[in-house]
């Protein structure tokens, strides 16, 4: 309904629906969007003309629903608790970042494993190159 009066809202719905929607369905849609106080009062006027019901809804709306309702909101006392939790989480993140930085630095300093060169085989003599081992006497590219 927004900030419209009930009769304005009804005219808006009628313009949208044109003549395609029966009046009873339009009445049901319109009544369903009204505030609950208006619905309770207007529920007894089912046999009346929809325009007459809308006029009465405007009068009741002016009296009941237009009264200014002020709700004060108290700031939550939990804000300091939340701030403390956020600070604690920030410290944990900083600690994890420093641990991660240290672990990556340590990883760079570690030596690689001492693996054997590919051309050496433990079953063969160290004096024979890979070409002689593979091609024997026919090796041409000896290193």
C-alpha positions in Angstrom: 0.0 0.0 0.0 2.9 2.3 0.7 2.1 5.9 1.8 -1.3 5.9 -0.1 -4.7 6.1 1.4 -6.8 2.9 1.1 -9.0 4.5 -1.6 -5.9 5.6 -3.6 -4.5 2.1 -3.4 -7.8 0.7 -4.6 -7.8 3.0 -7.6 -4.2 2.0 -8.3 -5.2 -1.7 -8.3 -8.2 -1.0 -10.5 -6.1 0.7 -13.0 -3.6 -2.2 -13.1 -6.4 -4.8 -13.4 -8.6 -2.8 -15.8 -11.8 -5.0 -16.3 -9.9 -8.3 -16.5 -10.3 -9.1 -12.8 -13.7 -9.6 -11.1 -14.6 -7.1 -8.4 -14.6 -9.8 -5.7 -11.0 -10.8 -6.4 -10.0 -7.2 -6.5 -11.7 -6.7 -3.1 -9.8 -9.7 -1.7 -6.5 -8.4 -3.0 -7.1 -4.9 -1.7 -8.3 -6.0 1.7 -5.3 -8.3 2.0 -2.9 -5.4 1.6 -4.6 -3.1 4.2 -3.4 -2.9 7.8 -4.9 -5.5 10.1 -6.9 -2.9 12.1 -8.7 -1.9 8.9 -9.2 -5.4 7.8 -11.0 -6.2 11.1 -13.3 -3.2 10.8 -14.1 -3.6 7.1 -14.6 -7.4 7.2 -18.3 -6.8 8.1 -19.0 -4.7 5.0 -18.9 -7.6 2.5 -22.2 -6.7 0.8 -21.5 -3.0 0.4 -20.2 -1.3 -2.8 -16.4 -1.4 -3.0 -16.1 2.4 -3.4 -18.2 2.9 -0.2 -16.0 0.5 1.7 -12.9 2.4 0.4 -14.3 5.7 1.6 -15.0 4.2 5.1 -11.5 2.7 5.0 -10.1 6.2 4.4 -11.9 7.7 7.4 -10.9 4.8 9.7 -7.3 5.0 8.4 -7.1 8.7 9.2 -8.2 8.1 12.8 -6.3 4.9 13.6 -3.3 4.5 11.4 -2.1 8.1 10.9 -1.3 8.5 14.5 2.4 9.0 14.8 4.1 6.0 16.3 7.6 6.6 17.6 9.8 3.8 18.6 13.0 4.6 20.3 16.0 2.3 19.8 18.5 1.8 22.6 22.0 1.2 21.4 23.1 -2.3 22.3 25.3 -2.7 25.3 27.0 -5.6 23.5 28.9 -3.3 21.1 31.9 -3.2 23.5 31.8 -7.0 23.6 31.7 -7.2 19.8 34.6 -4.7 19.5 36.6 -6.9 21.9 35.9 -10.0 19.8 36.9 -8.2 16.6 40.1 -7.0 18.2 40.9 -10.6 19.3 40.1 -11.9 15.8 42.4 -9.3 14.3 45.2 -10.4 16.6 44.7 -14.0 15.6 44.8 -13.1 11.9 48.0 -11.2 12.4 49.5 -14.1 14.3 48.6 -16.6 11.6 50.0 -14.3 8.9 53.3 -14.1 10.7 53.4 -17.9 11.2 52.7 -18.3 7.5 55.5 -15.9 6.6 58.0 -17.7 8.8 57.0 -21.1 7.5 57.5 -20.0 3.9 60.9 -18.5 4.7 62.0 -21.7 6.3 60.8 -23.6 3.3 63.0 -21.5 1.0 66.1 -22.1 3.2 65.7 -25.9 3.2 68.1 -27.8 0.9 66.7 -30.0 -1.7 67.1 -33.7 -1.2 70.4 -35.1 -2.5 69.1 -37.1 -5.4 71.4 -38.8 -7.8 71.8 -37.5 -11.3 69.7 -39.2 -13.9 72.7 -40.5 -15.9 74.0 -42.5 -12.9 72.7 -45.9 -12.2 73.7 -47.8 -9.0 74.1 -51.1 -10.9 76.6 -49.7 -13.4 80.1 -48.5 -13.2 80.4 -44.7 -12.7 82.9 -44.5 -15.5 80.4 -45.4 -18.2 78.3 -42.6 -19.7 74.6 -43.0 -20.5 75.3 -43.3 -24.2 77.8 -46.2 -23.8 75.5 -47.8 -21.3 72.6 -47.7 -23.8 74.3 -48.1 -27.1 77.4 -50.0 -25.9 80.1 -50.0 -28.8 77.8 -48.1 -31.2 77.7 -44.9 -29.0 78.7 -41.8 -31.0 77.8 -39.0 -28.6 79.9 -39.7 -25.6 80.1 -37.0 -22.9 
